Amino acid sequence: MTANAIPSLLIANRGEIACRVIRTAQRLGIRTVAVFSDADADALHVAMADEAVHIGAAPVGESYLRGERIIAAALRTGADAIHPGYGFLSENAAFVDAVEAAGLIFVGPSAVAIRAMGLKDEAKRLMQAAGVPVVPGYHGDEQDPDSLAREAAQIGYPVLIKARAGGGGKGMRRVDDPAEFTAALAGARREGEASFGDPHCLIEKYVDTPRHIEIQVFGDSHGNVIHLFERDCSLQRRHQKVIEEAPAPDMPAAMRAAMGAAAVRAAKAIAYEGAGTVEFIADASEGLRPDRFWFMEMNTRLQVEHPVTEAITGLDLVEWQLRVAAGERLPLTQEGVRIDGHAIEARIYAEDAARGFLPATGTLAHLRFPEGLSGVRIDTGVRQGDRITPHYDPMIAKLIVHGPDRTSAIGLLRKALGKTRIAGSVTNVAFLSRLANHPRFVAGAVDTGLIGRDQETLAASPPASAEAAALAALASLAHLAPPNSSADPWSSLRGFRAWGVARQTARFEDENGTRRDIVVSDRGNRRFSVAAEGETLDLTVMGADAEGARVSVDGHVFDAGIACDADGQTVFLEGEAHRFRHYSAVAHAEEEGSDRIIAPMPGLVRLVRVQAGDAVKKGEALVVIEAMKMEHSLVSPRDGVVGEVVVAIGDQVEDGALLLSLAPEN
């Protein structure tokens, strides 16, 4: 089959999606070639591939966006085709032209189709002509800020400013107040330029109760186009998807048919081949209705969330991509595709939900995903010991669950998240667990504003319990280590005292910077009294291994995960990860004060709005940092005067770096 037409495949991507493509290609007997940057020399996708080629330095502009180097790698290794994955060059029409000019197969749509859908304004005009409903707004060429402000006023606030190129939530700003329009437009333009090389923006009406529902389409070179039903991607933060599911909750059959037909019309209008996604916004203020959805954009590639479609249809979409690229017809007709059960995907990121979902970095000192749970799938591109760098998207994994119905899928999602244990970087696992328990999510009453409305509650991390602190202390003092099997009797007398009770103190600093002294009294036979958090716990260790412990506290028996390293312990308990660092491991850097503006993550200084001596107001934006192609504004913590500015536009700064300071209040 495909192996005859595509004996060898180069994957022009990295991380999770590169690993995902490699798995299917290898199952089909296709030889695989990976590409990698300096930062990815030891990455999982490199280890999985049959061959790998170095293509440049860590920054994407010097590696994964260098199409000529990728094509050269394909020719050098004898690859027959290039799979772009998602992101990077996947929707770059010029790259497709160059691939085909080199005599290679591009696993994706034609350059013509990509160009037709690449600019949101042109795509909307094309869709209108094809009879696909589009969101009311301004999609013209005029880009003068005053003209666009007048268009926004005519559309009516709130409006959404959108960069016309690209996607992923980049270059998007909701504006509720006309006074904020100019600054929001400038920010959207900067992100559009940084992410897609195009600052052109369009203005659309913001739908008050929006549901983001998309249709997976597939076309072949023989003129066949079908859809594989919908995915609901309404749970978003900062216009980026967090949890996706298929089918959409409470989707009426009439609306499913109408959206599917509209998506197929959209794909046929551009003679689409391969996997694509037609994204719609639906007004759910009166429930889902077939006359209340509008075209937003088409992603001419495989989507991050494609596994939920695979789960409910039983199909391998990457295999379909390879078959279509090899010239085959679609394996099924529309009538042959069926929905089986319900699937949900949660994106696990290295990010700090409590700090506005700022991307995080770090080494994955401990990485455990749920094992032995039927209906759970993990797609990842990292292993324990890998480093999350500031150069790329901070996704760690996608956790996909599939059950016979939505209720069972939600239950499986909660259980799987509870068994996901990651240490070495801040992650959003606890945030996802809270979201999976949110009443509106459970009821299926989701919309794109849900997370934003309840962000404070969803992102709030509860303080470590006395039980968590006690377990950290026991682990620190080696009381959870397996019994010593040494022949030396003295080496097994952990905590031995000739008279009285053995007492030891573990000293920690928790994730909130609070220092704790925890006193552990060993009463023998793995029974302990632990003074922690102002209370004394009687704790019995019923079993322990390298992954954690099963303990009894006052008759309550439970399991906890524990990861130890040189700096301290991470305790995984009730869906939360609590970090306890030894005093000796705590850096004694100068504490961040209210007069200091500190970089919250590694990034590039995009804008410095003030200079020394300027008077500023509390909440006023002072510096803009770009990280992971998204802008983050840092604001003044109080009214005052700028004392010193220590960075300039274009500076690359590390997490915790001083950017500027305010003059003392006196």
Secondary structure as a PSIPRED ss2 file (coil, helix, strand):
# PSIPRED VFORMAT (PSIPRED V4.0)

   1 M C   1.000  0.000  0.000
   2 T H   0.000  1.000  0.000
   3 A H   0.000  1.000  0.000
   4 N H   0.000  1.000  0.000
   5 A H   0.000  1.000  0.000
   6 I C   1.000  0.000  0.000
   7 P C   1.000  0.000  0.000
   8 S E   0.000  0.000  1.000
   9 L E   0.000  0.000  1.000
  10 L E   0.000  0.000  1.000
  11 I E   0.000  0.000  1.000
  12 A C   1.000  0.000  0.000
  13 N C   1.000  0.000  0.000
  14 R C   1.000  0.000  0.000
  15 G H   0.000  1.000  0.000
  16 E H   0.000  1.000  0.000
  17 I H   0.000  1.000  0.000
  18 A H   0.000  1.000  0.000
  19 C H   0.000  1.000  0.000
  20 R H   0.000  1.000  0.000
  21 V H   0.000  1.000  0.000
  22 I H   0.000  1.000  0.000
  23 R H   0.000  1.000  0.000
  24 T H   0.000  1.000  0.000
  25 A H   0.000  1.000  0.000
  26 Q H   0.000  1.000  0.000
  27 R H   0.000  1.000  0.000
  28 L C   1.000  0.000  0.000
  29 G C   1.000  0.000  0.000
  30 I C   1.000  0.000  0.000
  31 R E   0.000  0.000  1.000
  32 T E   0.000  0.000  1.000
  33 V E   0.000  0.000  1.000
  34 A E   0.000  0.000  1.000
  35 V E   0.000  0.000  1.000
  36 F E   0.000  0.000  1.000
  37 S E   0.000  0.000  1.000
  38 D H   0.000  1.000  0.000
  39 A H   0.000  1.000  0.000
  40 D H   0.000  1.000  0.000
  41 A C   1.000  0.000  0.000
  42 D C   1.000  0.000  0.000
  43 A C   1.000  0.000  0.000
  44 L H   0.000  1.000  0.000
  45 H H   0.000  1.000  0.000
  46 V H   0.000  1.000  0.000
  47 A H   0.000  1.000  0.000
  48 M H   0.000  1.000  0.000
  49 A C   1.000  0.000  0.000
  50 D C   1.000  0.000  0.000
  51 E E   0.000  0.000  1.000
  52 A E   0.000  0.000  1.000
  53 V E   0.000  0.000  1.000
  54 H E   0.000  0.000  1.000
  55 I E   0.000  0.000  1.000
  56 G E   0.000  0.000  1.000
  57 A C   1.000  0.000  0.000
  58 A C   1.000  0.000  0.000
  59 P C   1.000  0.000  0.000
  60 V H   0.000  1.000  0.000
  61 G H   0.000  1.000  0.000
  62 E H   0.000  1.000  0.000
  63 S C   1.000  0.000  0.000
  64 Y C   1.000  0.000  0.000
  65 L C   1.000  0.000  0.000
  66 R C   1.000  0.000  0.000
  67 G H   0.000  1.000  0.000
  68 E H   0.000  1.000  0.000
  69 R H   0.000  1.000  0.000
  70 I H   0.000  1.000  0.000
  71 I H   0.000  1.000  0.000
  72 A H   0.000  1.000  0.000
  73 A H   0.000  1.000  0.000
  74 A H   0.000  1.000  0.000
  75 L H   0.000  1.000  0.000
  76 R H   0.000  1.000  0.000
  77 T H   0.000  1.000  0.000
  78 G C   1.000  0.000  0.000
  79 A C   1.000  0.000  0.000
  80 D C   1.000  0.000  0.000
  81 A E   0.000  0.000  1.000
  82 I E   0.000  0.000  1.000
  83 H E   0.000  0.000  1.000
  84 P C   1.000  0.000  0.000
  85 G C   1.000  0.000  0.000
  86 Y C   1.000  0.000  0.000
  87 G C   1.000  0.000  0.000
  88 F C   1.000  0.000  0.000
  89 L C   1.000  0.000  0.000
  90 S C   1.000  0.000  0.000
  91 E C   1.000  0.000  0.000
  92 N C   1.000  0.000  0.000
  93 A H   0.000  1.000  0.000
  94 A H   0.000  1.000  0.000
  95 F H   0.000  1.000  0.000
  96 V H   0.000  1.000  0.000
  97 D H   0.000  1.000  0.000
  98 A H   0.000  1.000  0.000
  99 V H   0.000  1.000  0.000
 100 E H   0.000  1.000  0.000
 101 A H   0.000  1.000  0.000
 102 A C   1.000  0.000  0.000
 103 G C   1.000  0.000  0.000
 104 L C   1.000  0.000  0.000
 105 I E   0.000  0.000  1.000
 106 F E   0.000  0.000  1.000
 107 V C   1.000  0.000  0.000
 108 G C   1.000  0.000  0.000
 109 P C   1.000  0.000  0.000
 110 S C   1.000  0.000  0.000
 111 A H   0.000  1.000  0.000
 112 V H   0.000  1.000  0.000
 113 A H   0.000  1.000  0.000
 114 I H   0.000  1.000  0.000
 115 R H   0.000  1.000  0.000
 116 A H   0.000  1.000  0.000
 117 M H   0.000  1.000  0.000
 118 G H   0.000  1.000  0.000
 119 L E   0.000  0.000  1.000
 120 K H   0.000  1.000  0.000
 121 D H   0.000  1.000  0.000
 122 E H   0.000  1.000  0.000
 123 A H   0.000  1.000  0.000
 124 K H   0.000  1.000  0.000
 125 R H   0.000  1.000  0.000
 126 L H   0.000  1.000  0.000
 127 M H   0.000  1.000  0.000
 128 Q H   0.000  1.000  0.000
 129 A H   0.000  1.000  0.000
 130 A C   1.000  0.000  0.000
 131 G C   1.000  0.000  0.000
 132 V C   1.000  0.000  0.000
 133 P C   1.000  0.000  0.000
 134 V E   0.000  0.000  1.000
 135 V C   1.000  0.000  0.000
 136 P C   1.000  0.000  0.000
 137 G E   0.000  0.000  1.000
 138 Y E   0.000  0.000  1.000
 139 H C   1.000  0.000  0.000
 140 G C   1.000  0.000  0.000
 141 D C   1.000  0.000  0.000
 142 E C   1.000  0.000  0.000
 143 Q C   1.000  0.000  0.000
 144 D C   1.000  0.000  0.000
 145 P H   0.000  1.000  0.000
 146 D H   0.000  1.000  0.000
 147 S H   0.000  1.000  0.000
 148 L H   0.000  1.000  0.000
 149 A H   0.000  1.000  0.000
 150 R H   0.000  1.000  0.000
 151 E H   0.000  1.000  0.000
 152 A H   0.000  1.000  0.000
 153 A H   0.000  1.000  0.000
 154 Q H   0.000  1.000  0.000
 155 I H   0.000  1.000  0.000
 156 G C   1.000  0.000  0.000
 157 Y C   1.000  0.000  0.000
 158 P C   1.000  0.000  0.000
 159 V E   0.000  0.000  1.000
 160 L E   0.000  0.000  1.000
 161 I E   0.000  0.000  1.000
 162 K E   0.000  0.000  1.000
 163 A E   0.000  0.000  1.000
 164 R C   1.000  0.000  0.000
 165 A E   0.000  0.000  1.000
 166 G C   1.000  0.000  0.000
 167 G C   1.000  0.000  0.000
 168 G C   1.000  0.000  0.000
 169 G C   1.000  0.000  0.000
 170 K C   1.000  0.000  0.000
 171 G C   1.000  0.000  0.000
 172 M E   0.000  0.000  1.000
 173 R E   0.000  0.000  1.000
 174 R E   0.000  0.000  1.000
 175 V E   0.000  0.000  1.000
 176 D C   1.000  0.000  0.000
 177 D C   1.000  0.000  0.000
 178 P H   0.000  1.000  0.000
 179 A H   0.000  1.000  0.000
 180 E H   0.000  1.000  0.000
 181 F H   0.000  1.000  0.000
 182 T H   0.000  1.000  0.000
 183 A H   0.000  1.000  0.000
 184 A H   0.000  1.000  0.000
 185 L H   0.000  1.000  0.000
 186 A H   0.000  1.000  0.000
 187 G H   0.000  1.000  0.000
 188 A H   0.000  1.000  0.000
 189 R H   0.000  1.000  0.000
 190 R H   0.000  1.000  0.000
 191 E H   0.000  1.000  0.000
 192 G H   0.000  1.000  0.000
 193 E H   0.000  1.000  0.000
 194 A H   0.000  1.000  0.000
 195 S H   0.000  1.000  0.000
 196 F H   0.000  1.000  0.000
 197 G C   1.000  0.000  0.000
 198 D C   1.000  0.000  0.000
 199 P C   1.000  0.000  0.000
 200 H C   1.000  0.000  0.000
 201 C E   0.000  0.000  1.000
 202 L E   0.000  0.000  1.000
 203 I E   0.000  0.000  1.000
 204 E E   0.000  0.000  1.000
 205 K E   0.000  0.000  1.000
 206 Y C   1.000  0.000  0.000
 207 V C   1.000  0.000  0.000
 208 D C   1.000  0.000  0.000
 209 T C   1.000  0.000  0.000
 210 P E   0.000  0.000  1.000
 211 R E   0.000  0.000  1.000
 212 H E   0.000  0.000  1.000
 213 I E   0.000  0.000  1.000
 214 E E   0.000  0.000  1.000
 215 I E   0.000  0.000  1.000
 216 Q E   0.000  0.000  1.000
 217 V E   0.000  0.000  1.000
 218 F E   0.000  0.000  1.000
 219 G E   0.000  0.000  1.000
 220 D C   1.000  0.000  0.000
 221 S C   1.000  0.000  0.000
 222 H C   1.000  0.000  0.000
 223 G C   1.000  0.000  0.000
 224 N C   1.000  0.000  0.000
 225 V E   0.000  0.000  1.000
 226 I E   0.000  0.000  1.000
 227 H E   0.000  0.000  1.000
 228 L E   0.000  0.000  1.000
 229 F E   0.000  0.000  1.000
 230 E E   0.000  0.000  1.000
 231 R E   0.000  0.000  1.000
 232 D E   0.000  0.000  1.000
 233 C E   0.000  0.000  1.000
 234 S E   0.000  0.000  1.000
 235 L E   0.000  0.000  1.000
 236 Q E   0.000  0.000  1.000
 237 R E   0.000  0.000  1.000
 238 R C   1.000  0.000  0.000
 239 H C   1.000  0.000  0.000
 240 Q E   0.000  0.000  1.000
 241 K E   0.000  0.000  1.000
 242 V E   0.000  0.000  1.000
 243 I E   0.000  0.000  1.000
 244 E E   0.000  0.000  1.000
 245 E E   0.000  0.000  1.000
 246 A E   0.000  0.000  1.000
 247 P C   1.000  0.000  0.000
 248 A C   1.000  0.000  0.000
 249 P C   1.000  0.000  0.000
 250 D C   1.000  0.000  0.000
 251 M C   1.000  0.000  0.000
 252 P C   1.000  0.000  0.000
 253 A H   0.000  1.000  0.000
 254 A H   0.000  1.000  0.000
 255 M H   0.000  1.000  0.000
 256 R H   0.000  1.000  0.000
 257 A H   0.000  1.000  0.000
 258 A H   0.000  1.000  0.000
 259 M H   0.000  1.000  0.000
 260 G H   0.000  1.000  0.000
 261 A H   0.000  1.000  0.000
 262 A H   0.000  1.000  0.000
 263 A H   0.000  1.000  0.000
 264 V H   0.000  1.000  0.000
 265 R H   0.000  1.000  0.000
 266 A H   0.000  1.000  0.000
 267 A H   0.000  1.000  0.000
 268 K H   0.000  1.000  0.000
 269 A H   0.000  1.000  0.000
 270 I C   1.000  0.000  0.000
 271 A C   1.000  0.000  0.000
 272 Y C   1.000  0.000  0.000
 273 E C   1.000  0.000  0.000
 274 G E   0.000  0.000  1.000
 275 A E   0.000  0.000  1.000
 276 G E   0.000  0.000  1.000
 277 T E   0.000  0.000  1.000
 278 V E   0.000  0.000  1.000
 279 E E   0.000  0.000  1.000
 280 F E   0.000  0.000  1.000
 281 I E   0.000  0.000  1.000
 282 A E   0.000  0.000  1.000
 283 D E   0.000  0.000  1.000
 284 A C   1.000  0.000  0.000
 285 S C   1.000  0.000  0.000
 286 E C   1.000  0.000  0.000
 287 G C   1.000  0.000  0.000
 288 L C   1.000  0.000  0.000
 289 R C   1.000  0.000  0.000
 290 P C   1.000  0.000  0.000
 291 D C   1.000  0.000  0.000
 292 R C   1.000  0.000  0.000
 293 F E   0.000  0.000  1.000
 294 W E   0.000  0.000  1.000
 295 F E   0.000  0.000  1.000
 296 M E   0.000  0.000  1.000
 297 E E   0.000  0.000  1.000
 298 M E   0.000  0.000  1.000
 299 N E   0.000  0.000  1.000
 300 T C   1.000  0.000  0.000
 301 R C   1.000  0.000  0.000
 302 L C   1.000  0.000  0.000
 303 Q C   1.000  0.000  0.000
 304 V C   1.000  0.000  0.000
 305 E C   1.000  0.000  0.000
 306 H H   0.000  1.000  0.000
 307 P H   0.000  1.000  0.000
 308 V H   0.000  1.000  0.000
 309 T H   0.000  1.000  0.000
 310 E H   0.000  1.000  0.000
 311 A H   0.000  1.000  0.000
 312 I H   0.000  1.000  0.000
 313 T H   0.000  1.000  0.000
 314 G C   1.000  0.000  0.000
 315 L C   1.000  0.000  0.000
 316 D C   1.000  0.000  0.000
 317 L H   0.000  1.000  0.000
 318 V H   0.000  1.000  0.000
 319 E H   0.000  1.000  0.000
 320 W H   0.000  1.000  0.000
 321 Q H   0.000  1.000  0.000
 322 L H   0.000  1.000  0.000
 323 R H   0.000  1.000  0.000
 324 V H   0.000  1.000  0.000
 325 A H   0.000  1.000  0.000
 326 A C   1.000  0.000  0.000
 327 G C   1.000  0.000  0.000
 328 E C   1.000  0.000  0.000
 329 R C   1.000  0.000  0.000
 330 L C   1.000  0.000  0.000
 331 P C   1.000  0.000  0.000
 332 L C   1.000  0.000  0.000
 333 T C   1.000  0.000  0.000
 334 Q H   0.000  1.000  0.000
 335 E H   0.000  1.000  0.000
 336 G H   0.000  1.000  0.000
 337 V C   1.000  0.000  0.000
 338 R C   1.000  0.000  0.000
 339 I C   1.000  0.000  0.000
 340 D C   1.000  0.000  0.000
 341 G C   1.000  0.000  0.000
 342 H E   0.000  0.000  1.000
 343 A E   0.000  0.000  1.000
 344 I E   0.000  0.000  1.000
 345 E E   0.000  0.000  1.000
 346 A E   0.000  0.000  1.000
 347 R E   0.000  0.000  1.000
 348 I E   0.000  0.000  1.000
 349 Y E   0.000  0.000  1.000
 350 A C   1.000  0.000  0.000
 351 E E   0.000  0.000  1.000
 352 D E   0.000  0.000  1.000
 353 A H   0.000  1.000  0.000
 354 A H   0.000  1.000  0.000
 355 R H   0.000  1.000  0.000
 356 G C   1.000  0.000  0.000
 357 F C   1.000  0.000  0.000
 358 L E   0.000  0.000  1.000
 359 P E   0.000  0.000  1.000
 360 A C   1.000  0.000  0.000
 361 T C   1.000  0.000  0.000
 362 G E   0.000  0.000  1.000
 363 T E   0.000  0.000  1.000
 364 L C   1.000  0.000  0.000
 365 A C   1.000  0.000  0.000
 366 H E   0.000  0.000  1.000
 367 L E   0.000  0.000  1.000
 368 R E   0.000  0.000  1.000
 369 F C   1.000  0.000  0.000
 370 P C   1.000  0.000  0.000
 371 E C   1.000  0.000  0.000
 372 G C   1.000  0.000  0.000
 373 L C   1.000  0.000  0.000
 374 S C   1.000  0.000  0.000
 375 G C   1.000  0.000  0.000
 376 V E   0.000  0.000  1.000
 377 R E   0.000  0.000  1.000
 378 I E   0.000  0.000  1.000
 379 D E   0.000  0.000  1.000
 380 T E   0.000  0.000  1.000
 381 G C   1.000  0.000  0.000
 382 V C   1.000  0.000  0.000
 383 R C   1.000  0.000  0.000
 384 Q C   1.000  0.000  0.000
 385 G C   1.000  0.000  0.000
 386 D C   1.000  0.000  0.000
 387 R E   0.000  0.000  1.000
 388 I E   0.000  0.000  1.000
 389 T C   1.000  0.000  0.000
 390 P C   1.000  0.000  0.000
 391 H C   1.000  0.000  0.000
 392 Y C   1.000  0.000  0.000
 393 D C   1.000  0.000  0.000
 394 P C   1.000  0.000  0.000
 395 M E   0.000  0.000  1.000
 396 I E   0.000  0.000  1.000
 397 A E   0.000  0.000  1.000
 398 K E   0.000  0.000  1.000
 399 L E   0.000  0.000  1.000
 400 I E   0.000  0.000  1.000
 401 V E   0.000  0.000  1.000
 402 H E   0.000  0.000  1.000
 403 G E   0.000  0.000  1.000
 404 P C   1.000  0.000  0.000
 405 D C   1.000  0.000  0.000
 406 R H   0.000  1.000  0.000
 407 T H   0.000  1.000  0.000
 408 S H   0.000  1.000  0.000
 409 A H   0.000  1.000  0.000
 410 I H   0.000  1.000  0.000
 411 G H   0.000  1.000  0.000
 412 L H   0.000  1.000  0.000
 413 L H   0.000  1.000  0.000
 414 R H   0.000  1.000  0.000
 415 K H   0.000  1.000  0.000
 416 A H   0.000  1.000  0.000
 417 L H   0.000  1.000  0.000
 418 G H   0.000  1.000  0.000
 419 K C   1.000  0.000  0.000
 420 T C   1.000  0.000  0.000
 421 R E   0.000  0.000  1.000
 422 I E   0.000  0.000  1.000
 423 A E   0.000  0.000  1.000
 424 G C   1.000  0.000  0.000
 425 S C   1.000  0.000  0.000
 426 V C   1.000  0.000  0.000
 427 T C   1.000  0.000  0.000
 428 N C   1.000  0.000  0.000
 429 V H   0.000  1.000  0.000
 430 A H   0.000  1.000  0.000
 431 F H   0.000  1.000  0.000
 432 L H   0.000  1.000  0.000
 433 S H   0.000  1.000  0.000
 434 R H   0.000  1.000  0.000
 435 L H   0.000  1.000  0.000
 436 A H   0.000  1.000  0.000
 437 N C   1.000  0.000  0.000
 438 H C   1.000  0.000  0.000
 439 P H   0.000  1.000  0.000
 440 R H   0.000  1.000  0.000
 441 F H   0.000  1.000  0.000
 442 V H   0.000  1.000  0.000
 443 A H   0.000  1.000  0.000
 444 G C   1.000  0.000  0.000
 445 A C   1.000  0.000  0.000
 446 V C   1.000  0.000  0.000
 447 D C   1.000  0.000  0.000
 448 T C   1.000  0.000  0.000
 449 G C   1.000  0.000  0.000
 450 L H   0.000  1.000  0.000
 451 I H   0.000  1.000  0.000
 452 G H   0.000  1.000  0.000
 453 R H   0.000  1.000  0.000
 454 D C   1.000  0.000  0.000
 455 Q H   0.000  1.000  0.000
 456 E H   0.000  1.000  0.000
 457 T H   0.000  1.000  0.000
 458 L H   0.000  1.000  0.000
 459 A H   0.000  1.000  0.000
 460 A C   1.000  0.000  0.000
 461 S C   1.000  0.000  0.000
 462 P C   1.000  0.000  0.000
 463 P C   1.000  0.000  0.000
 464 A C   1.000  0.000  0.000
 465 S C   1.000  0.000  0.000
 466 A H   0.000  1.000  0.000
 467 E H   0.000  1.000  0.000
 468 A H   0.000  1.000  0.000
 469 A H   0.000  1.000  0.000
 470 A H   0.000  1.000  0.000
 471 L H   0.000  1.000  0.000
 472 A H   0.000  1.000  0.000
 473 A H   0.000  1.000  0.000
 474 L H   0.000  1.000  0.000
 475 A H   0.000  1.000  0.000
 476 S H   0.000  1.000  0.000
 477 L C   1.000  0.000  0.000
 478 A C   1.000  0.000  0.000
 479 H C   1.000  0.000  0.000
 480 L C   1.000  0.000  0.000
 481 A C   1.000  0.000  0.000
 482 P C   1.000  0.000  0.000
 483 P C   1.000  0.000  0.000
 484 N C   1.000  0.000  0.000
 485 S C   1.000  0.000  0.000
 486 S C   1.000  0.000  0.000
 487 A C   1.000  0.000  0.000
 488 D C   1.000  0.000  0.000
 489 P H   0.000  1.000  0.000
 490 W H   0.000  1.000  0.000
 491 S H   0.000  1.000  0.000
 492 S H   0.000  1.000  0.000
 493 L C   1.000  0.000  0.000
 494 R C   1.000  0.000  0.000
 495 G C   1.000  0.000  0.000
 496 F C   1.000  0.000  0.000
 497 R C   1.000  0.000  0.000
 498 A C   1.000  0.000  0.000
 499 W C   1.000  0.000  0.000
 500 G C   1.000  0.000  0.000
 501 V C   1.000  0.000  0.000
 502 A E   0.000  0.000  1.000
 503 R E   0.000  0.000  1.000
 504 Q E   0.000  0.000  1.000
 505 T E   0.000  0.000  1.000
 506 A E   0.000  0.000  1.000
 507 R E   0.000  0.000  1.000
 508 F E   0.000  0.000  1.000
 509 E E   0.000  0.000  1.000
 510 D E   0.000  0.000  1.000
 511 E C   1.000  0.000  0.000
 512 N C   1.000  0.000  0.000
 513 G C   1.000  0.000  0.000
 514 T C   1.000  0.000  0.000
 515 R E   0.000  0.000  1.000
 516 R E   0.000  0.000  1.000
 517 D E   0.000  0.000  1.000
 518 I E   0.000  0.000  1.000
 519 V E   0.000  0.000  1.000
 520 V E   0.000  0.000  1.000
 521 S E   0.000  0.000  1.000
 522 D E   0.000  0.000  1.000
 523 R C   1.000  0.000  0.000
 524 G C   1.000  0.000  0.000
 525 N C   1.000  0.000  0.000
 526 R C   1.000  0.000  0.000
 527 R E   0.000  0.000  1.000
 528 F E   0.000  0.000  1.000
 529 S E   0.000  0.000  1.000
 530 V E   0.000  0.000  1.000
 531 A E   0.000  0.000  1.000
 532 A E   0.000  0.000  1.000
 533 E C   1.000  0.000  0.000
 534 G C   1.000  0.000  0.000
 535 E E   0.000  0.000  1.000
 536 T E   0.000  0.000  1.000
 537 L E   0.000  0.000  1.000
 538 D E   0.000  0.000  1.000
 539 L E   0.000  0.000  1.000
 540 T E   0.000  0.000  1.000
 541 V E   0.000  0.000  1.000
 542 M E   0.000  0.000  1.000
 543 G E   0.000  0.000  1.000
 544 A E   0.000  0.000  1.000
 545 D E   0.000  0.000  1.000
 546 A C   1.000  0.000  0.000
 547 E C   1.000  0.000  0.000
 548 G E   0.000  0.000  1.000
 549 A E   0.000  0.000  1.000
 550 R E   0.000  0.000  1.000
 551 V E   0.000  0.000  1.000
 552 S E   0.000  0.000  1.000
 553 V E   0.000  0.000  1.000
 554 D C   1.000  0.000  0.000
 555 G C   1.000  0.000  0.000
 556 H E   0.000  0.000  1.000
 557 V E   0.000  0.000  1.000
 558 F E   0.000  0.000  1.000
 559 D E   0.000  0.000  1.000
 560 A E   0.000  0.000  1.000
 561 G E   0.000  0.000  1.000
 562 I E   0.000  0.000  1.000
 563 A E   0.000  0.000  1.000
 564 C E   0.000  0.000  1.000
 565 D C   1.000  0.000  0.000
 566 A C   1.000  0.000  0.000
 567 D C   1.000  0.000  0.000
 568 G E   0.000  0.000  1.000
 569 Q E   0.000  0.000  1.000
 570 T E   0.000  0.000  1.000
 571 V E   0.000  0.000  1.000
 572 F E   0.000  0.000  1.000
 573 L E   0.000  0.000  1.000
 574 E C   1.000  0.000  0.000
 575 G C   1.000  0.000  0.000
 576 E E   0.000  0.000  1.000
 577 A E   0.000  0.000  1.000
 578 H E   0.000  0.000  1.000
 579 R E   0.000  0.000  1.000
 580 F E   0.000  0.000  1.000
 581 R E   0.000  0.000  1.000
 582 H E   0.000  0.000  1.000
 583 Y H   0.000  1.000  0.000
 584 S H   0.000  1.000  0.000
 585 A H   0.000  1.000  0.000
 586 V C   1.000  0.000  0.000
 587 A C   1.000  0.000  0.000
 588 H C   1.000  0.000  0.000
 589 A C   1.000  0.000  0.000
 590 E C   1.000  0.000  0.000
 591 E C   1.000  0.000  0.000
 592 E C   1.000  0.000  0.000
 593 G C   1.000  0.000  0.000
 594 S C   1.000  0.000  0.000
 595 D C   1.000  0.000  0.000
 596 R E   0.000  0.000  1.000
 597 I E   0.000  0.000  1.000
 598 I E   0.000  0.000  1.000
 599 A C   1.000  0.000  0.000
 600 P C   1.000  0.000  0.000
 601 M C   1.000  0.000  0.000
 602 P C   1.000  0.000  0.000
 603 G E   0.000  0.000  1.000
 604 L E   0.000  0.000  1.000
 605 V E   0.000  0.000  1.000
 606 R E   0.000  0.000  1.000
 607 L E   0.000  0.000  1.000
 608 V E   0.000  0.000  1.000
 609 R C   1.000  0.000  0.000
 610 V C   1.000  0.000  0.000
 611 Q C   1.000  0.000  0.000
 612 A C   1.000  0.000  0.000
 613 G C   1.000  0.000  0.000
 614 D C   1.000  0.000  0.000
 615 A E   0.000  0.000  1.000
 616 V E   0.000  0.000  1.000
 617 K C   1.000  0.000  0.000
 618 K C   1.000  0.000  0.000
 619 G C   1.000  0.000  0.000
 620 E C   1.000  0.000  0.000
 621 A E   0.000  0.000  1.000
 622 L E   0.000  0.000  1.000
 623 V E   0.000  0.000  1.000
 624 V E   0.000  0.000  1.000
 625 I E   0.000  0.000  1.000
 626 E E   0.000  0.000  1.000
 627 A E   0.000  0.000  1.000
 628 M C   1.000  0.000  0.000
 629 K C   1.000  0.000  0.000
 630 M E   0.000  0.000  1.000
 631 E E   0.000  0.000  1.000
 632 H E   0.000  0.000  1.000
 633 S E   0.000  0.000  1.000
 634 L E   0.000  0.000  1.000
 635 V E   0.000  0.000  1.000
 636 S C   1.000  0.000  0.000
 637 P C   1.000  0.000  0.000
 638 R C   1.000  0.000  0.000
 639 D C   1.000  0.000  0.000
 640 G E   0.000  0.000  1.000
 641 V E   0.000  0.000  1.000
 642 V E   0.000  0.000  1.000
 643 G E   0.000  0.000  1.000
 644 E E   0.000  0.000  1.000
 645 V E   0.000  0.000  1.000
 646 V C   1.000  0.000  0.000
 647 V C   1.000  0.000  0.000
 648 A C   1.000  0.000  0.000
 649 I C   1.000  0.000  0.000
 650 G C   1.000  0.000  0.000
 651 D C   1.000  0.000  0.000
 652 Q E   0.000  0.000  1.000
 653 V E   0.000  0.000  1.000
 654 E C   1.000  0.000  0.000
 655 D C   1.000  0.000  0.000
 656 G C   1.000  0.000  0.000
 657 A C   1.000  0.000  0.000
 658 L E   0.000  0.000  1.000
 659 L E   0.000  0.000  1.000
 660 L E   0.000  0.000  1.000
 661 S E   0.000  0.000  1.000
 662 L E   0.000  0.000  1.000
 663 A C   1.000  0.000  0.000
 664 P C   1.000  0.000  0.000
 665 E C   1.000  0.000  0.000
 666 N C   1.000  0.000  0.000
